[in-house]
Amino acid sequence: MPHLNKVGTAVSGGDDTDLAARSSLSRLRTALTVFFALDGFLFAGWVVRIPAVKERTGASESDLGLALLGVSAGAVVTMVFTGRLCRRFGSRPVTVVSAVLLSLSIVLPPRAHSAPALGLVLLVFGAAYGALNVSMNSAAVDVVAALRRPVISSFHAAFSLGGMVGAGLGGLVAGGLSPTVHLLLLTGVGLLVTAVTGPVLLGRRVPAPVPVSAPGARPDAAHAPRGHGPGTRRTVLLLGVIALCTAYGEGAMADWSALHLTEDLGASPGPAAAAYSLFALAMTAGRLSGTVQLERLGQNRALVLGGLTAALGMLLGALAPTAWAALAGFAVAGLGLANIFPVAVGRAGALAGPGGVAAASTLGYGGMLLGPPAIGFLADWFSLPLALTTVALLAAAASVVAHAARHMSAEPVHRPA
């Protein structure tokens, strides 16, 4: 997997053209960053109202679990087809349309009065969520290619920050606003942000970068030739496996970290509640510094070292004898995992376009779905600390796969003259 060259934005033309292109790219990057933040903000706003929606529908825990599968099912199914839509209509138009659909669909869950109805509306919500994630990541790949800088992690940092803000504000208003009013306000915010930012995203052309011509220079990962040959498909599959291995850890941490601290280490509710927050904060910090890390290390080293760091952190978090040591381990794991998923998805898009983003995202999202139930079954059979070590095992596996795939690249499609 080629390293990213440490070069700045390169576009053809004179000084005036270069200045205009830089300005256009800057605005385009800012607009796309806003959409990533909006995605995290809206999704977190829904998540904090799940208990209230559960109470309104009268669903049991098992009924709610089945209903929540609607989000996952809708997202996975839509991700498969969104790549084709992006190739046909363009990633940025699909991003804007998906943001509108996500904003409109978020108001539906409080209007459901039964668990089956909730599952159906969450299927719509998940479909919009999956489409937005694939399309905006595809658009981000194009921006990264034009900027010739590995800024993919900065977009995902915006998603994490948006989620933190959405969850925080949701918690503040949960006591005073009904879920219907709260999520209706989020619909208004989403539509307003899309109306203001969408024209910027649609009206800016991504300048084509000038290929690297320095003697002995290796091609930038963001500019590797796109193709659909067997080699490209294998590489995209491996990148999807890397995303799956790391997303497994994110899903497991969200559902099981607090329980591990309370039941296995005797932590009080405060430190236990801080477990996932600390993990998420560490991931956000890692993504904010991701561009610098990728420029210094290159993609392959960043993937390998990130996986190893996450593995060591999760081993500490799972096997530490005290809650505070476990919290430190979770933070280290968050730093290690921070940039692996963005780099894997971005690399897949650089190799195979929107279809690559869709494939890697679908596999990665599958890992996030697989993590929590797998941890639960393993905890029943063995113990929760031992089950959590599987997060470390898969993070280490991601490092091995990344190292093995370091020389793979796209196979361009050869057409007869």
SEVO-596744 format. One record per residue (C-alpha): residue in one letter; residue number from 1; x, y, z. Coordinates in steps of 0.2 Angstrom, whole numbers, plus 5000, padded with zeros to 4 digits. Each point is the difference from the previous one (the first is absolute). Layout:
+-------+------+------+------+------+
! kemar ! fise !    X !    Y !    Z !
+-------+------+------+------+------+
!     a !  NUM !    X !    Y !    Z !
...
+-------+------+------+------+------+
***
This chain:
+-------+------+------+------+------+
! kemar ! fise !    X !    Y !    Z !
+-------+------+------+------+------+
!     m !    1 ! 5000 ! 5000 ! 5000 !
!     p !    2 ! 5010 ! 5015 ! 4994 !
!     h !    3 ! 5004 ! 5014 ! 5012 !
!     l !    4 ! 4993 ! 5018 ! 4998 !
!     n !    5 ! 5013 ! 5012 ! 4993 !
!     k !    6 ! 5002 ! 5015 ! 5010 !
!     v !    7 ! 4995 ! 5013 ! 4987 !
!     g !    8 ! 4988 ! 5014 ! 5000 !
!     t !    9 ! 4985 ! 5004 ! 4989 !
!     a !   10 ! 5005 ! 4998 ! 4981 !
!     v !   11 ! 4989 ! 5006 ! 4987 !
!     s !   12 ! 5003 ! 5005 ! 4982 !
!     g !   13 ! 5001 ! 5018 ! 4994 !
!     g !   14 ! 5008 ! 5016 ! 5004 !
!     d !   15 ! 5000 ! 5010 ! 5017 !
!     d !   16 ! 4983 ! 5007 ! 4998 !
!     t !   17 ! 4993 ! 4982 ! 4995 !
!     d !   18 ! 5009 ! 4993 ! 5015 !
!     l !   19 ! 4993 ! 5013 ! 5012 !
!     a !   20 ! 4983 ! 4997 ! 4994 !
!     a !   21 ! 5001 ! 4981 ! 5001 !
!     r !   22 ! 5007 ! 5001 ! 5018 !
!     s !   23 ! 4986 ! 5012 ! 5005 !
!     s !   24 ! 4987 ! 4988 ! 4992 !
!     l !   25 ! 5007 ! 4985 ! 5008 !
!     s !   26 ! 5001 ! 5009 ! 5017 !
!     r !   27 ! 4981 ! 5004 ! 4999 !
!     l !   28 ! 4996 ! 4983 ! 4994 !
!     r !   29 ! 5010 ! 4991 ! 5014 !
!     t !   30 ! 4991 ! 5012 ! 5012 !
!     a !   31 ! 4983 ! 4996 ! 4993 !
!     l !   32 ! 5003 ! 4981 ! 5001 !
!     t !   33 ! 5007 ! 5001 ! 5017 !
!     v !   34 ! 4983 ! 5008 ! 5005 !
!     f !   35 ! 4991 ! 4985 ! 4993 !
!     f !   36 ! 5010 ! 4988 ! 5010 !
!     a !   37 ! 4997 ! 5010 ! 5016 !
!     l !   38 ! 4981 ! 5000 ! 4996 !
!     d !   39 ! 5000 ! 4981 ! 4997 !
!     g !   40 ! 5007 ! 4997 ! 5018 !
!     f !   41 ! 4989 ! 5014 ! 5007 !
!     l !   42 ! 4984 ! 4993 ! 4994 !
!     f !   43 ! 5004 ! 4982 ! 5004 !
!     a !   44 ! 5005 ! 5004 ! 5018 !
!     g !   45 ! 4985 ! 5010 ! 5002 !
!     w !   46 ! 4989 ! 4985 ! 4996 !
!     v !   47 ! 5011 ! 4988 ! 5011 !
!     v !   48 ! 4997 ! 5010 ! 5016 !
!     r !   49 ! 4981 ! 4999 ! 4997 !
!     i !   50 ! 4999 ! 4981 ! 4998 !
!     p !   51 ! 4995 ! 4998 ! 5018 !
!     a !   52 ! 4985 ! 5012 ! 4998 !
!     v !   53 ! 4995 ! 4992 ! 4984 !
!     k !   54 ! 5001 ! 4983 ! 5008 !
!     e !   55 ! 4988 ! 5006 ! 5014 !
!     r !   56 ! 4988 ! 5008 ! 4987 !
!     t !   57 ! 4999 ! 4984 ! 4990 !
!     g !   58 ! 4998 ! 4989 ! 5015 !
!     a !   59 ! 5014 ! 4988 ! 4993 !
!     s !   60 ! 5009 ! 4988 ! 5010 !
!     e !   61 ! 5019 ! 4998 ! 4999 !
!     s !   62 ! 4999 ! 4986 ! 4988 !
!     d !   63 ! 4987 ! 5009 ! 4989 !
!     l !   64 ! 5011 ! 5016 ! 5000 !
!     g !   65 ! 5015 ! 4990 ! 4995 !
!     l !   66 ! 4991 ! 4993 ! 4985 !
!     a !   67 ! 4993 ! 5017 ! 4996 !
!     l !   68 ! 5018 ! 5008 ! 5001 !
!     l !   69 ! 5006 ! 4987 ! 4987 !
!     g !   70 ! 4990 ! 5011 ! 4988 !
!     v !   71 ! 5013 ! 5013 ! 5000 !
!     s !   72 ! 5014 ! 4987 ! 4997 !
!     a !   73 ! 4990 ! 4991 ! 4986 !
!     g !   74 ! 4995 ! 5016 ! 4991 !
!     a !   75 ! 5018 ! 5007 ! 5001 !
!     v !   76 ! 5008 ! 4984 ! 4994 !
!     v !   77 ! 4988 ! 4997 ! 4985 !
!     t !   78 ! 5001 ! 5018 ! 4995 !
!     m !   79 ! 5019 ! 5001 ! 5001 !
!     v !   80 ! 5001 ! 4986 ! 4986 !
!     f !   81 ! 4990 ! 5010 ! 4988 !
!     t !   82 ! 5007 ! 5018 ! 5004 !
!     g !   83 ! 5016 ! 4997 ! 4991 !
!     r !   84 ! 4991 ! 4998 ! 4984 !
!     l !   85 ! 4990 ! 5015 ! 5003 !
!     c !   86 ! 5015 ! 5010 ! 5003 !
!     r !   87 ! 5008 ! 4994 ! 4984 !
!     r !   88 ! 4985 ! 5005 ! 4990 !
!     f !   89 ! 4995 ! 5016 ! 5008 !
!     g !   90 ! 5016 ! 5006 ! 5009 !
!     s !   91 ! 5004 ! 4998 ! 5019 !
!     r !   92 ! 4996 ! 5018 ! 5004 !
!     p !   93 ! 4982 ! 5000 ! 4994 !
!     v !   94 ! 4997 ! 4984 ! 5008 !
!     t !   95 ! 5007 ! 5007 ! 5017 !
!     v !   96 ! 4988 ! 5015 ! 4999 !
!     v !   97 ! 4985 ! 4989 ! 4996 !
!     s !   98 ! 5005 ! 4987 ! 5014 !
!     a !   99 ! 5002 ! 5014 ! 5013 !
!     v !  100 ! 4982 ! 5006 ! 4996 !
!     l !  101 ! 4993 ! 4983 ! 5002 !
!     l !  102 ! 5010 ! 4997 ! 5016 !
!     s !  103 ! 4993 ! 5017 ! 5007 !
!     l !  104 ! 4982 ! 4995 ! 4995 !
!     s !  105 ! 5001 ! 4982 ! 5006 !
!     i !  106 ! 5006 ! 5004 ! 5018 !
!     v !  107 ! 4983 ! 5007 ! 5005 !
!     l !  108 ! 4992 ! 4984 ! 4996 !
!     p !  109 ! 5005 ! 4988 ! 5015 !
!     p !  110 ! 4990 ! 5010 ! 5013 !
!     r !  111 ! 4984 ! 4998 ! 4989 !
!     a !  112 ! 5001 ! 4981 ! 5001 !
!     h !  113 ! 4988 ! 4993 ! 5013 !
!     s !  114 ! 5006 ! 4982 ! 4999 !
!     a !  115 ! 5016 ! 4990 ! 4999 !
!     p !  116 ! 4997 ! 4994 ! 4982 !
!     a !  117 ! 4995 ! 5018 ! 4994 !
!     l !  118 ! 5016 ! 5006 ! 5008 !
!     g !  119 ! 5010 ! 4987 ! 4991 !
!     l !  120 ! 4993 ! 5005 ! 4983 !
!     v !  121 ! 5003 ! 5019 ! 5003 !
!     l !  122 ! 5018 ! 4996 ! 5006 !
!     l !  123 ! 5002 ! 4990 ! 4984 !
!     v !  124 ! 4997 ! 5017 ! 4991 !
!     f !  125 ! 5012 ! 5009 ! 5012 !
!     g !  126 ! 5014 ! 4987 ! 4998 !
!     a !  127 ! 4998 ! 5001 ! 4981 !
!     a !  128 ! 5003 ! 5019 ! 5000 !
!     y !  129 ! 5014 ! 4998 ! 5012 !
!     g !  130 ! 5009 ! 4987 ! 4990 !
!     a !  131 ! 4998 ! 5009 ! 4984 !
!     l !  132 ! 5007 ! 5016 ! 5008 !
!     n !  133 ! 5015 ! 4991 ! 5007 !
!     v !  134 ! 5005 ! 4992 ! 4983 !
!     s !  135 ! 4997 ! 5016 ! 4990 !
!     m !  136 ! 5009 ! 5012 ! 5011 !
!     n !  137 ! 5015 ! 4988 ! 5002 !
!     s !  138 ! 5001 ! 4999 ! 4981 !
!     a !  139 ! 4999 ! 5019 ! 4998 !
!     a !  140 ! 5014 ! 5001 ! 5013 !
!     v !  141 ! 5011 ! 4988 ! 4990 !
!     d !  142 ! 4999 ! 5012 ! 4986 !
!     v !  143 ! 5005 ! 5015 ! 5011 !
!     v !  144 ! 5014 ! 4990 ! 5007 !
!     a !  145 ! 5007 ! 4996 ! 4982 !
!     a !  146 ! 4999 ! 5018 ! 4995 !
!     l !  147 ! 5008 ! 5007 ! 5016 !
!     r !  148 ! 5014 ! 4987 ! 4999 !
!     r !  149 ! 4999 ! 4999 ! 5019 !
!     p !  150 ! 4994 ! 4986 ! 5011 !
!     v !  151 ! 4986 ! 5010 ! 5008 !
!     i !  152 ! 4987 ! 4986 ! 5000 !
!     s !  153 ! 5001 ! 4998 ! 5019 !
!     s !  154 ! 4995 ! 5019 ! 5002 !
!     f !  155 ! 4983 ! 4996 ! 4993 !
!     h !  156 ! 4997 ! 4986 ! 5012 !
!     a !  157 ! 5006 ! 5011 ! 5014 !
!     a !  158 ! 4986 ! 5011 ! 4995 !
!     f !  159 ! 4988 ! 4986 ! 5001 !
!     s !  160 ! 5006 ! 4996 ! 5018 !
!     l !  161 ! 4999 ! 5018 ! 5005 !
!     g !  162 ! 4982 ! 5001 ! 4993 !
!     g !  163 ! 4995 ! 4984 ! 5010 !
!     m !  164 ! 5007 ! 5007 ! 5016 !
!     v !  165 ! 4991 ! 5017 ! 4998 !
!     g !  166 ! 4984 ! 4991 ! 4995 !
!     a !  167 ! 5001 ! 4988 ! 5015 !
!     g !  168 ! 5004 ! 5014 ! 5012 !
!     l !  169 ! 4986 ! 5011 ! 4994 !
!     g !  170 ! 4988 ! 4986 ! 4999 !
!     g !  171 ! 5004 ! 4996 ! 5018 !
!     l !  172 ! 4997 ! 5018 ! 5005 !
!     v !  173 ! 4983 ! 5001 ! 4992 !
!     a !  174 ! 4993 ! 4983 ! 5003 !
!     g !  175 ! 4992 ! 5005 ! 5017 !
!     g !  176 ! 4991 ! 5015 ! 4992 !
!     l !  177 ! 4995 ! 4995 ! 4983 !
!     s !  178 ! 4991 ! 4985 ! 4993 !
!     p !  179 ! 5008 ! 4988 ! 4988 !
!     t !  180 ! 4988 ! 5007 ! 4986 !
!     v !  181 ! 5005 ! 5018 ! 5003 !
!     h !  182 ! 5018 ! 4996 ! 5002 !
!     l !  183 ! 5002 ! 4990 ! 4984 !
!     l !  184 ! 4989 ! 5012 ! 4991 !
!     l !  185 ! 5012 ! 5014 ! 5005 !
!     l !  186 ! 5014 ! 4989 ! 4993 !
!     t !  187 ! 4991 ! 4998 ! 4984 !
!     g !  188 ! 5000 ! 5019 ! 4999 !
!     v !  189 ! 5018 ! 5001 ! 5004 !
!     g !  190 ! 5005 ! 4987 ! 4987 !
!     l !  191 ! 4989 ! 5008 ! 4986 !
!     l !  192 ! 5007 ! 5017 ! 5004 !
!     v !  193 ! 5018 ! 4995 ! 5000 !
!     t !  194 ! 4998 ! 4990 ! 4984 !
!     a !  195 ! 4991 ! 5015 ! 4992 !
!     v !  196 ! 5015 ! 5011 ! 5004 !
!     t !  197 ! 5014 ! 4988 ! 4997 !
!     g !  198 ! 4993 ! 4990 ! 4986 !
!     p !  199 ! 5002 ! 5013 ! 4986 !
!     v !  200 ! 5018 ! 5002 ! 5005 !
!     l !  201 ! 5003 ! 4981 ! 4998 !
!     l !  202 ! 4991 ! 4999 ! 4984 !
!     g !  203 ! 5007 ! 5016 ! 4992 !
!     r !  204 ! 5018 ! 4997 ! 5002 !
!     r !  205 ! 5010 ! 4989 ! 4988 !
!     v !  206 ! 5014 ! 4989 ! 5006 !
!     p !  207 ! 5016 ! 5005 ! 4991 !
!     a !  208 ! 5010 ! 4986 ! 4993 !
!     p !  209 ! 5017 ! 4998 ! 5008 !
!     v !  210 ! 5016 ! 4999 ! 4990 !
!     p !  211 ! 5008 ! 4983 ! 5001 !
!     v !  212 ! 5016 ! 4998 ! 5009 !
!     s !  213 ! 5015 ! 5002 ! 4988 !
!     a !  214 ! 5015 ! 5000 ! 5011 !
!     p !  215 ! 5013 ! 4987 ! 4996 !
!     g !  216 ! 4997 ! 4985 ! 5011 !
!     a !  217 ! 4984 ! 5006 ! 5008 !
!     r !  218 ! 4987 ! 4988 ! 5004 !
!     p !  219 ! 4982 ! 5003 ! 4996 !
!     d !  220 ! 4990 ! 5008 ! 5013 !
!     a !  221 ! 4987 ! 4988 ! 5008 !
!     a !  222 ! 4986 ! 5012 ! 4996 !
!     h !  223 ! 5006 ! 5000 ! 4982 !
!     a !  224 ! 5002 ! 4982 ! 4997 !
!     p !  225 ! 4991 ! 4995 ! 4984 !
!     r !  226 ! 4983 ! 4994 ! 5002 !
!     g !  227 ! 4995 ! 4984 ! 4993 !
!     h !  228 ! 4988 ! 4985 ! 5002 !
!     g !  229 ! 5012 ! 4985 ! 4996 !
!     p !  230 ! 5002 ! 4985 ! 5012 !
!     g !  231 ! 5015 ! 5009 ! 5009 !
!     t !  232 ! 4990 ! 5015 ! 5004 !
!     r !  233 ! 4985 ! 4990 ! 5006 !
!     r !  234 ! 5012 ! 4990 ! 5012 !
!     t !  235 ! 5008 ! 5016 ! 5007 !
!     v !  236 ! 4983 ! 5008 ! 5003 !
!     l !  237 ! 4994 ! 4984 ! 5009 !
!     l !  238 ! 5016 ! 5000 ! 5011 !
!     l !  239 ! 4997 ! 5018 ! 5004 !
!     g !  240 ! 4982 ! 4996 ! 5004 !
!     v !  241 ! 5006 ! 4986 ! 5012 !
!     i !  242 ! 5011 ! 5013 ! 5008 !
!     a !  243 ! 4985 ! 5012 ! 5003 !
!     l !  244 ! 4990 ! 4985 ! 5006 !
!     c !  245 ! 5014 ! 4995 ! 5013 !
!     t !  246 ! 5001 ! 5018 ! 5007 !
!     a !  247 ! 4981 ! 5004 ! 4999 !
!     y !  248 ! 4997 ! 4984 ! 5010 !
!     g !  249 ! 5010 ! 5008 ! 5015 !
!     e !  250 ! 4989 ! 5016 ! 4998 !
!     g !  251 ! 4984 ! 4991 ! 5002 !
!     a !  252 ! 5007 ! 4989 ! 5014 !
!     m !  253 ! 5006 ! 5015 ! 5010 !
!     a !  254 ! 4983 ! 5009 ! 4998 !
!     d !  255 ! 4990 ! 4986 ! 5008 !
!     w !  256 ! 5012 ! 4991 ! 5012 !
!     s !  257 ! 5013 ! 5012 ! 5007 !
!     a !  258 ! 4989 ! 5007 ! 5014 !
!     l !  259 ! 4994 ! 4983 ! 5005 !
!     h !  260 ! 5018 ! 4993 ! 5001 !
!     l !  261 ! 5005 ! 5014 ! 5012 !
!     t !  262 ! 4985 ! 4998 ! 5011 !
!     e !  263 ! 4998 ! 4981 ! 5000 !
!     d !  264 ! 5018 ! 4994 ! 4999 !
!     l !  265 ! 5010 ! 5014 ! 5008 !
!     g !  266 ! 4987 ! 5007 ! 5012 !
!     a !  267 ! 5000 ! 5018 ! 4994 !
!     s !  268 ! 4987 ! 5013 ! 5005 !
!     p !  269 ! 4988 ! 5006 ! 4987 !
!     g !  270 ! 5010 ! 5016 ! 4997 !
!     p !  271 ! 5016 ! 4992 ! 4993 !
!     a !  272 ! 4990 ! 4986 ! 4992 !
!     a !  273 ! 4990 ! 5013 ! 4990 !
!     a !  274 ! 5016 ! 5009 ! 4995 !
!     a !  275 ! 5007 ! 4984 ! 4992 !
!     y !  276 ! 4993 ! 5002 ! 4983 !
!     s !  277 ! 5001 ! 5019 ! 5001 !
!     l !  278 ! 5018 ! 4999 ! 5003 !
!     f !  279 ! 5002 ! 4988 ! 4985 !
!     a !  280 ! 4990 ! 5011 ! 4989 !
!     l !  281 ! 5010 ! 5016 ! 5005 !
!     a !  282 ! 5016 ! 4991 ! 4997 !
!     m !  283 ! 4994 ! 4995 ! 4982 !
!     t !  284 ! 4995 ! 5018 ! 4997 !
!     a !  285 ! 5017 ! 5006 ! 5005 !
!     g !  286 ! 5009 ! 4987 ! 4989 !
!     r !  287 ! 4990 ! 5005 ! 4985 !
!     l !  288 ! 5003 ! 5018 ! 5003 !
!     s !  289 ! 5019 ! 4996 ! 4999 !
!     g !  290 ! 4997 ! 4987 ! 4986 !
!     t !  291 ! 5006 ! 5011 ! 4986 !
!     v !  292 ! 5017 ! 5003 ! 5008 !
!     q !  293 ! 5002 ! 4982 ! 5005 !
!     l !  294 ! 4996 ! 4994 ! 4982 !
!     e !  295 ! 5012 ! 5012 ! 4993 !
!     r !  296 ! 5014 ! 4995 ! 5011 !
!     l !  297 ! 4997 ! 4981 ! 5000 !
!     g !  298 ! 4991 ! 4997 ! 4984 !
!     q !  299 ! 4984 ! 4989 ! 4998 !
!     n !  300 ! 5007 ! 4983 ! 5003 !
!     r !  301 ! 5011 ! 5004 ! 5016 !
!     a !  302 ! 4985 ! 5010 ! 5007 !
!     l !  303 ! 4989 ! 4985 ! 4997 !
!     v !  304 ! 5012 ! 4987 ! 5008 !
!     l !  305 ! 5005 ! 5011 ! 5015 !
!     g !  306 ! 4982 ! 5005 ! 5003 !
!     g !  307 ! 4995 ! 4982 ! 5001 !
!     l !  308 ! 5014 ! 4995 ! 5011 !
!     t !  309 ! 4997 ! 5015 ! 5012 !
!     a !  310 ! 4981 ! 4996 ! 5001 !
!     a !  311 ! 5004 ! 4982 ! 5003 !
!     l !  312 ! 5012 ! 5004 ! 5015 !
!     g !  313 ! 4987 ! 5013 ! 5006 !
!     m !  314 ! 4986 ! 4987 ! 5000 !
!     l !  315 ! 5010 ! 4987 ! 5009 !
!     l !  316 ! 5003 ! 5012 ! 5014 !
!     g !  317 ! 4982 ! 5005 ! 5000 !
!     a !  318 ! 4994 ! 4982 ! 5000 !
!     l !  319 ! 5012 ! 4993 ! 5013 !
!     a !  320 ! 5005 ! 5014 ! 5011 !
!     p !  321 ! 4997 ! 4997 ! 5018 !
!     t !  322 ! 4994 ! 5018 ! 5004 !
!     a !  323 ! 4986 ! 5011 ! 4992 !
!     w !  324 ! 5013 ! 5014 ! 4997 !
!     a !  325 ! 5012 ! 4989 ! 4991 !
!     a !  326 ! 4986 ! 4994 ! 4989 !
!     l !  327 ! 4995 ! 5018 ! 4996 !
!     a !  328 ! 5017 ! 5003 ! 4995 !
!     g !  329 ! 5000 ! 4985 ! 4989 !
!     f !  330 ! 4984 ! 5005 ! 4992 !
!     a !  331 ! 5007 ! 5017 ! 4996 !
!     v !  332 ! 5015 ! 4993 ! 4992 !
!     a !  333 ! 4989 ! 4988 ! 4990 !
!     g !  334 ! 4990 ! 5015 ! 4994 !
!     l !  335 ! 5016 ! 5009 ! 4994 !
!     g !  336 ! 5005 ! 4984 ! 4991 !
!     l !  337 ! 4984 ! 4997 ! 4991 !
!     a !  338 ! 4997 ! 5019 ! 4996 !
!     n !  339 ! 5007 ! 5000 ! 4982 !
!     i !  340 ! 4998 ! 4982 ! 4994 !
!     f !  341 ! 4982 ! 5000 ! 4994 !
!     p !  342 ! 5002 ! 5017 ! 4991 !
!     v !  343 ! 5016 ! 4995 ! 4992 !
!     a !  344 ! 4993 ! 4983 ! 4995 !
!     v !  345 ! 4984 ! 5007 ! 4992 !
!     g !  346 ! 5010 ! 5015 ! 4992 !
!     r !  347 ! 5013 ! 4988 ! 4992 !
!     a !  348 ! 4986 ! 4989 ! 4994 !
!     g !  349 ! 4992 ! 5015 ! 4991 !
!     a !  350 ! 5017 ! 5005 ! 4993 !
!     l !  351 ! 5002 ! 4983 ! 4992 !
!     a !  352 ! 4982 ! 4996 ! 4994 !
!     g !  353 ! 4990 ! 5017 ! 5002 !
!     p !  354 ! 4983 ! 5000 ! 5008 !
!     g !  355 ! 4998 ! 4981 ! 4998 !
!     g !  356 ! 5015 ! 4998 ! 5010 !
!     v !  357 ! 4994 ! 5012 ! 5014 !
!     a !  358 ! 4983 ! 4990 ! 5000 !
!     a !  359 ! 5008 ! 4983 ! 5001 !
!     a !  360 ! 5012 ! 5005 ! 5014 !
!     s !  361 ! 4987 ! 5010 ! 5010 !
!     t !  362 ! 4988 ! 4985 ! 4999 !
!     l !  363 ! 5013 ! 4988 ! 5007 !
!     g !  364 ! 5005 ! 5013 ! 5013 !
!     y !  365 ! 4982 ! 5003 ! 5006 !
!     g !  366 ! 4998 ! 4981 ! 5001 !
!     g !  367 ! 5014 ! 5000 ! 5012 !
!     m !  368 ! 4992 ! 5013 ! 5011 !
!     l !  369 ! 4984 ! 4989 ! 5000 !
!     l !  370 ! 5009 ! 4984 ! 5003 !
!     g !  371 ! 5010 ! 5006 ! 5015 !
!     p !  372 ! 4987 ! 5003 ! 5014 !
!     p !  373 ! 4991 ! 4983 ! 4998 !
!     a !  374 ! 5016 ! 4990 ! 4997 !
!     i !  375 ! 5007 ! 5008 ! 5016 !
!     g !  376 ! 4984 ! 4995 ! 5009 !
!     f !  377 ! 5000 ! 4982 ! 4995 !
!     l !  378 ! 5019 ! 4998 ! 5004 !
!     a !  379 ! 4996 ! 5008 ! 5017 !
!     d !  380 ! 4987 ! 4987 ! 5004 !
!     w !  381 ! 5011 ! 4986 ! 4994 !
!     f !  382 ! 5016 ! 5006 ! 5009 !
!     s !  383 ! 5001 ! 5017 ! 5008 !
!     l !  384 ! 4998 ! 5018 ! 4995 !
!     p !  385 ! 5019 ! 5005 ! 5002 !
!     l !  386 ! 5005 ! 4985 ! 4989 !
!     a !  387 ! 4986 ! 5005 ! 4987 !
!     l !  388 ! 5007 ! 5018 ! 4999 !
!     t !  389 ! 5017 ! 4993 ! 4996 !
!     t !  390 ! 4993 ! 4995 ! 4983 !
!     v !  391 ! 5000 ! 5019 ! 4996 !
!     a !  392 ! 5019 ! 5000 ! 5002 !
!     l !  393 ! 5001 ! 4984 ! 4990 !
!     l !  394 ! 4991 ! 5008 ! 4985 !
!     a !  395 ! 5009 ! 5016 ! 5002 !
!     a !  396 ! 5017 ! 4990 ! 4998 !
!     a !  397 ! 4992 ! 4991 ! 4986 !
!     a !  398 ! 4997 ! 5016 ! 4991 !
!     s !  399 ! 5018 ! 5005 ! 5002 !
!     v !  400 ! 5005 ! 4983 ! 4992 !
!     v !  401 ! 4988 ! 5002 ! 4985 !
!     a !  402 ! 5006 ! 5018 ! 4998 !
!     h !  403 ! 5018 ! 4994 ! 4999 !
!     a !  404 ! 4996 ! 4986 ! 4989 !
!     a !  405 ! 4991 ! 5012 ! 4988 !
!     r !  406 ! 5013 ! 5014 ! 5000 !
!     h !  407 ! 5006 ! 4996 ! 4982 !
!     m !  408 ! 4983 ! 4998 ! 4992 !
!     s !  409 ! 4992 ! 5013 ! 4989 !
!     a !  410 ! 4987 ! 5002 ! 4987 !
!     e !  411 ! 5000 ! 4991 ! 4983 !
!     p !  412 ! 4993 ! 5012 ! 4987 !
!     v !  413 ! 4987 ! 4994 ! 4988 !
!     h !  414 ! 5008 ! 4997 ! 4983 !
!     r !  415 ! 4989 ! 5004 ! 4986 !
!     p !  416 ! 5003 ! 4995 ! 4982 !
!     a !  417 ! 5006 ! 5014 ! 4989 !
+-------+------+------+------+------+
***
